[in-house]
Amino acid sequence: MSAKNRDKYQRWRCHTIAFRMSPEESRQLDIAVKLSGLTKQDYVCNRCLERDVVVQGNPRVYKALKEQLAEVLAELRELATACEISPELLETINLITVTMKGMKGESV
């Protein structure tokens, strides 16, 4: 049995919450978590409780942004001929833009 842990606010986290997602939703959540720099648990808790997700710039977040931008660019190049852009891609682009502006200190 694992040791009981407290979070950074000294709260016991003893309840498990689980839900199902489609593969597309799961990928979108994973991208948002990477770009936030938070753990998946902290990200989901903040979003479910309608708290702000504040991204702290660090090398891990920068690397995630760089990798995600490379993927977006590759997908946009593929779509250049078909002229079809998925809503998930647009949401990812928007999330990257908001995060980058936040890291620069600009208002969103």
KEDRENLO-463100 format. One line per field, with one value per residue: residue number from 1; residue in one letter; x, y, z of N, C-alpha, C in turn. Coordinates in steps of 0.1 Angstrom, whole numbers, plus 5000, padded with zeros to 4 digits. Each point is the difference from the previous one (the first is absolute). Layout:
<marlums>
k NUM/... .
r A/... .
n_east X/... .
n_north Y/... .
n_up Z/... .
ca_east X/... .
ca_north Y/... .
ca_up Z/... .
c_east X/... .
c_north Y/... .
c_up Z/... .
</marlums>
This chain:
<marlums>
k 1/2/3/4/5/6/7/8/9/10/11/12/13/14/15/16/17/18/19/20/21/22/23/24/25/26/27/28/29/30/31/32/33/34/35/36/37/38/39/40/41/42/43/44/45/46/47/48/49/50/51/52/53/54/55/56/57/58/59/60/61/62/63/64/65/66/67/68/69/70/71/72/73/74/75/76/77/78/79/80/81/82/83/84/85/86/87/88/89/90/91/92/93/94/95/96/97/98/99/100/101/102/103/104/105/106/107/108 .
r M/S/A/K/N/R/D/K/Y/Q/R/W/R/C/H/T/I/A/F/R/M/S/P/E/E/S/R/Q/L/D/I/A/V/K/L/S/G/L/T/K/Q/D/Y/V/C/N/R/C/L/E/R/D/V/V/V/Q/G/N/P/R/V/Y/K/A/L/K/E/Q/L/A/E/V/L/A/E/L/R/E/L/A/T/A/C/E/I/S/P/E/L/L/E/T/I/N/L/I/T/V/T/M/K/G/M/K/G/E/S/V .
n_east 5008/4996/5010/4993/4996/5006/4991/5003/4987/5008/4994/4992/5005/4988/4994/4995/5003/4991/5004/4991/5010/4997/5006/4991/4990/5004/5002/4989/4995/5007/4996/4988/5001/5005/4991/4993/5007/4987/4998/4996/5003/5010/5003/4996/5006/5010/4999/4999/5009/5002/5012/5007/5004/5009/5006/5008/5006/5004/5012/4993/4995/5012/5005/4990/5001/5013/4999/4991/5008/5009/4992/4997/5012/5004/4991/5003/5012/4996/4994/5011/5001/4996/5006/5003/4995/5004/4988/5005/5004/4988/4995/5008/4998/4987/5001/5007/4991/4990/5006/5003/4989/4995/5008/4995/4989/4995/4991/4991 .
n_north 4988/5010/5008/5004/5008/5011/5009/5010/4998/4989/4998/4992/4994/4997/5009/4990/5008/4993/5002/4998/4998/5007/4993/5007/4998/4987/4999/5006/4991/4990/5006/5003/4988/4996/5007/4994/4988/4998/4994/4989/4995/5008/4997/4987/4999/5007/4992/4988/5005/5002/4995/5011/4997/5002/5004/4993/5010/4989/4994/4993/5011/5006/4988/4999/5013/4998/4988/5006/5011/4991/4994/5012/5003/4988/5001/5012/4996/4990/5009/5004/4988/4994/5009/4989/5008/4990/4999/4988/5001/5006/4990/4991/5006/5000/4988/4997/5007/4996/4988/5001/5005/4990/4992/5007/4998/4996/5010/4991 .
n_up 5000/4992/5002/5010/4990/5002/4995/4991/5001/5002/4988/5006/4991/5005/4993/4994/4990/4993/4988/4990/4991/4990/4990/4992/5009/5001/4987/4999/5009/4994/4988/5005/5005/4989/4994/5009/4998/5001/5011/4995/5012/5001/4987/5001/5012/4995/4989/5007/5008/4987/5004/5001/4988/5009/4988/5006/4994/4994/5000/5009/5005/5000/5005/5009/5002/5001/5007/5008/5000/5002/5009/5005/4999/5005/5009/5003/4999/5007/5008/4997/4996/5011/5007/5007/5010/5008/5007/5001/4987/4997/5008/4994/4988/5004/5005/4989/4992/5007/4999/4987/4998/5008/4993/4990/5008/4988/4998/5004 .
ca_east 4992/5009/4999/4991/5007/4992/5004/5008/4992/4998/4987/5001/4993/4997/4989/5004/4990/5004/4990/5005/5002/5004/5014/5003/4999/5012/5012/4998/5003/5014/5006/4997/5008/5014/5002/4998/5011/4994/4997/4987/4990/4998/4994/4986/4994/4999/4990/4987/4995/5000/5011/5009/5012/5011/5011/5013/5010/5012/5005/4991/4989/5005/5002/4987/4995/5008/4996/4987/5000/5006/4989/4990/5006/5000/4986/4996/5006/4992/4987/5001/4993/4986/4994/4991/5007/4992/4998/5010/5012/4998/5000/5014/5007/4996/5006/5014/5001/4997/5011/5012/4997/5002/5015/5006/4995/4990/4986/4994 .
ca_north 5012/5012/5009/5011/5012/5013/5009/5011/5008/4990/4993/4986/4997/4986/4997/4998/5004/4995/5002/4995/5010/4994/5002/5014/5008/4997/5007/5014/5002/4998/5012/5011/4997/5002/5015/5007/4998/4994/4985/4997/5001/5014/5007/4996/5006/5015/5003/4996/5010/5013/5008/5004/4992/5009/4993/5005/4997/4993/4993/4989/5007/5005/4989/4995/5010/4999/4988/5002/5008/4993/4991/5008/5005/4988/4997/5011/4997/4989/5005/5012/4996/4996/5012/4996/5000/4994/5008/4997/5007/5014/5002/4999/5012/5011/4997/5003/5015/5006/4997/5008/5014/5000/4999/5013/5010/5008/4997/4991 .
ca_up 5000/4999/5011/4999/4997/5001/4990/5005/5010/5011/5000/4996/4987/5002/4991/4986/4990/4987/4989/4987/4990/4987/4998/4996/5012/5008/4994/5002/5014/5002/4995/5009/5012/4997/4998/5013/5010/5012/4999/4994/5011/5004/4989/4999/5012/4998/4989/5005/5011/4993/5004/4989/4998/4998/4995/5005/4989/5004/4988/4996/4993/4987/4991/4995/4990/4987/4993/4995/4988/4989/4996/4994/4987/4991/4997/4991/4987/4994/4997/4991/4987/5002/5006/5011/5013/5010/5011/5010/4996/5003/5015/5004/4996/5009/5013/4999/4999/5013/5009/4996/5004/5014/5003/4997/5008/4993/5004/4991 .
c_east 5009/4998/4990/5007/4990/5004/5007/4993/4996/4986/5002/4992/4997/4988/5005/4988/5005/4989/5007/5000/5002/5015/5003/5000/5012/5012/4999/5003/5015/5008/4999/5008/5015/5003/4998/5012/4996/4999/4986/4990/4998/4993/4985/4992/4997/4989/4986/4994/5000/5010/5009/5012/5011/5012/5013/5010/5012/5004/4990/4988/5005/5002/4987/4994/5008/4995/4985/4999/5006/4989/4989/5005/4999/4985/4995/5006/4992/4987/5000/4993/4986/4991/4989/5008/4990/4998/5010/5013/4999/5000/5015/5007/4996/5006/5015/5002/4998/5011/5012/4998/5001/5014/5007/4995/4990/4986/4994/4988 .
c_north 5012/5009/5012/5013/5012/5008/5012/5009/4991/4994/4985/4998/4985/4995/4998/5004/4994/5002/4995/5012/4993/5002/5014/5009/4998/5007/5015/5004/4999/5012/5011/4998/5003/5015/5008/4999/4994/4984/4999/5002/5014/5008/4997/5006/5015/5003/4996/5010/5014/5010/5003/4990/5010/4992/5006/4996/4992/4992/4989/5006/5005/4989/4995/5010/4998/4988/5001/5009/4993/4990/5008/5005/4988/4998/5011/4998/4989/5005/5012/4997/4998/5012/4996/5000/4996/5010/4997/5007/5015/5003/4999/5012/5012/4998/5004/5015/5006/4997/5008/5015/5002/5000/5013/5011/5009/4996/4991/5005 .
c_up 5000/5013/4998/4998/5002/4988/5006/5010/5012/5001/4996/4987/5000/4991/4985/4991/4987/4989/4987/4990/4986/4998/4996/5012/5009/4995/5003/5015/5003/4995/5010/5013/4997/4999/5013/5010/5013/4999/4994/5011/5004/4989/5000/5012/4998/4990/5005/5010/4995/5006/4988/5000/4997/4996/5005/4989/5006/4988/4995/4992/4986/4990/4995/4990/4987/4993/4994/4988/4988/4994/4992/4986/4990/4995/4990/4986/4992/4996/4989/4986/5002/5005/5010/5013/5011/5012/5011/4998/5003/5015/5005/4997/5009/5014/5000/5000/5014/5010/4997/5004/5015/5005/4997/5009/4994/5005/4989/4994 .
</marlums>
